[in-house]
Amino acid sequence: MSYPAELDARGLHAWAARTVEELTRRRAEINALNVFPVPDSDTGSNMAHTMEAALAEADKGEMDVAEALALGSVRGARGNSGMVLSQVLRGVAEATTESRVDGAVLAAALTHAVELVDRALAAPVEGTIITVLRAASDAARAEAEKSGAQLHCILVAVLSAARRALAETPSQLPALREAGVVDAGGAGLVILLECLLAQVTGEEPDVQPLKSNEHKRSTHVEAETAGAEIEAIFFYEGDLDVIQEALSSMGNSLVIARATNASASVHIHSADVGAVIEKAYALGKVSDLRLEALPAVDKAPQSTAGQPGRRIFAAVPDGAVRELFEKVGVCAVKPGVRVKDASAGDLFLPNGCGGDAGQATVIPADSFVAGLAAMSVYEPHNPHTAEVVAAMGDAARSMRVGYPAEETVGAVEQVSRSLLAHGGEQVTVLTALEVSEEELANSLGVDVVVVRVPGTRTEIGVE
């Protein structure tokens, strides 16, 4: 069977769109693998967001597709994995002419991507996405040197090498071995390559399960550092060598993902993020600053003997709300869709979005805040599913929910007071608004929890 010898700009754009769709579909699967450098379960989300930012820039049609994908990914990169992904796309942009990718360009792009990532990472760690990328690059170069090598056969060799490297990551990194998983970032890179091969063949991606059979996954795993830290990501314009040297001793997981020789996205985990930001502002121009608290990490793995293999599915739309539920450990499904792979021991939160639970037990949550209330009392280690269902159901049913007519802080307070007229000890506000927990709590005279989710309609729950 014959395959195209190259992808043109339209094909490269279609590959990016296909990859966004596949990463979005499998983000929860990748998130579940995320144990290194910290187990914050967001690698799949970070890679999907980074690729979405790349595609959004290409959709503008203002520049060469490959250049747009690279620029969009660097500016929109999230997390370690997103930073590395942006450098892979930059490698493609700097290896191609007019966004055409044939076998030789692919080999050159992956080779250059390894160079860019090695430069971007302050302390590369084997057993991660860089290991998988290096294996893919080596396979591409070796295959490209063969007489008559074409894009398709090079891609087949690249994907095979990447999958082997991914399967071997637990043997290289103790955190993965203890958890019984492969590297999450490496898994995301394999999906990118699967989509690229599918774009060339015109077939659906040949998906393989992303898991390791060495050990059962632990809830607590050894990671790079212990203690609570803050992840800082920002776009920086200035001398990149100077900023890299200045920040190298101020935290860990430092990545300088270059967009140009004088601009880059910067990523770092630090216990003194204030000093990091102050230093960055002093040395150059800072924009698009994002901060996120990272979970504290236990140094010693803890046994999870007897932990039930129960899963919780939740109906949530794509976007920030989906991310929020995935952060608390659920498997997100689209509203109205049947949960096909649920077993009798699994649970389902409809969240007012509808859907078919399949064999899972339905928890009566008719809003997002009710679903979060149910998750707040979930006992993952309790082997008695009936007890778990009862507790979660009580929490969901006890939540009275209201929706302000206007998206204003004043309307939020008004609806909260109306709900509290029937009693209540705590108000939970799910909103995109800048609502002060302290001010609202002082005004209402009860405990207030505000969960900020950009782009969502405000929900208020009283329990």
Disulfide bonds with the S-S distance in Angstrom:
none
